[in-house]
């Protein structure tokens, strides 16, 4: 099974990072958290410290399935400024099968500034659109465009993560995971059935 990686930088958005790891693992996907710092412990934007699975410098990224970027500030800026990750993202964008997911500020601050979203549909946290040149910005919680799955913010971490599962494992698996998390309680959920 191919591996996926969620990158943690100081100041990452905790809800986005932990939600996507949880949902991908519920779907049976092999996903690891990776610290881009020199320590496994990474402090999030709201003071929650997470113990990452791996250090970037000690990890072999051999044909990964997904590279996943949570947002948060200054987390997204720290991701963008980490040169080795820039190279990995460029290689993934050029690979035949590799996929990239990003949410909140990360689609703009990281992928946008790297020029990876040119010609794509995209969404991001409002106010960061200035970092994205050449993309068609869409005011939507989640946008899928070719090899990218992009989300606009913390409240939409769950539908964003479920969309990654849908793209990777299909509609049935995404619905199974979502239903198991009570994402679709018909009488209580005011949202439209995301996969309907």
ChimeraX attribute file (.defattr): number of C-alpha atoms within 10 A of each C-alpha:
attribute: neighborCount
match mode: 1-to-1
recipient: residues
	/A:1	8
	/A:2	11
	/A:3	15
	/A:4	23
	/A:5	22
	/A:6	22
	/A:7	23
	/A:8	33
	/A:9	28
	/A:10	23
	/A:11	23
	/A:12	30
	/A:13	29
	/A:14	21
	/A:15	20
	/A:16	25
	/A:17	26
	/A:18	15
	/A:19	20
	/A:20	25
	/A:21	20
	/A:22	14
	/A:23	24
	/A:24	21
	/A:25	15
	/A:26	18
	/A:27	18
	/A:28	13
	/A:29	19
	/A:30	16
	/A:31	23
	/A:32	18
	/A:33	22
	/A:34	22
	/A:35	23
	/A:36	22
	/A:37	17
	/A:38	10
	/A:39	12
	/A:40	19
	/A:41	18
	/A:42	22
	/A:43	19
	/A:44	22
	/A:45	18
	/A:46	13
	/A:47	13
	/A:48	13
	/A:49	16
	/A:50	17
	/A:51	14
	/A:52	19
	/A:53	15
	/A:54	18
	/A:55	18
	/A:56	22
	/A:57	12
	/A:58	8
	/A:59	9
	/A:60	8
	/A:61	13
	/A:62	8
	/A:63	15
	/A:64	20
	/A:65	21
	/A:66	23
	/A:67	24
	/A:68	29
	/A:69	30
	/A:70	32
	/A:71	35
	/A:72	28
	/A:73	21
	/A:74	16
	/A:75	25
	/A:76	28
	/A:77	20
	/A:78	20
	/A:79	27
	/A:80	20
	/A:81	13
	/A:82	14
	/A:83	10
	/A:84	13
	/A:85	17
	/A:86	16
	/A:87	12
	/A:88	14
	/A:89	20
	/A:90	14
	/A:91	13
	/A:92	20
	/A:93	19
	/A:94	13
	/A:95	13
	/A:96	10
	/A:97	12
	/A:98	18
	/A:99	23
	/A:100	23
	/A:101	24
	/A:102	30
	/A:103	32
	/A:104	29
	/A:105	31
	/A:106	31
	/A:107	33
	/A:108	33
	/A:109	25
	/A:110	27
	/A:111	26
	/A:112	24
	/A:113	16
	/A:114	19
	/A:115	16
	/A:116	21
	/A:117	23
	/A:118	15
	/A:119	12
	/A:120	17
	/A:121	18
	/A:122	27
	/A:123	30
	/A:124	29
	/A:125	20
	/A:126	13
	/A:127	9
	/A:128	16
	/A:129	18
	/A:130	11
	/A:131	17
	/A:132	24
	/A:133	17
	/A:134	14
	/A:135	18
	/A:136	14
	/A:137	16
	/A:138	13
	/A:139	13
	/A:140	13
	/A:141	20
	/A:142	22
	/A:143	22
	/A:144	18
	/A:145	12
	/A:146	10
	/A:147	19
	/A:148	26
	/A:149	24
	/A:150	30
	/A:151	33
	/A:152	26
	/A:153	25
	/A:154	21
	/A:155	13
	/A:156	18
	/A:157	24
	/A:158	20
	/A:159	21
	/A:160	28
	/A:161	28
	/A:162	26
	/A:163	25
	/A:164	25
	/A:165	26
	/A:166	18
	/A:167	16
	/A:168	17
	/A:169	15
	/A:170	12
	/A:171	15
	/A:172	12
	/A:173	18
	/A:174	25
	/A:175	21
	/A:176	15
	/A:177	20
	/A:178	22
	/A:179	12
	/A:180	11
	/A:181	13
	/A:182	12
	/A:183	19
	/A:184	18
	/A:185	12
	/A:186	11
	/A:187	6
	/A:188	9
	/A:189	11
	/A:190	9
	/A:191	10
	/A:192	9
	/A:193	12
	/A:194	12
	/A:195	14
	/A:196	6
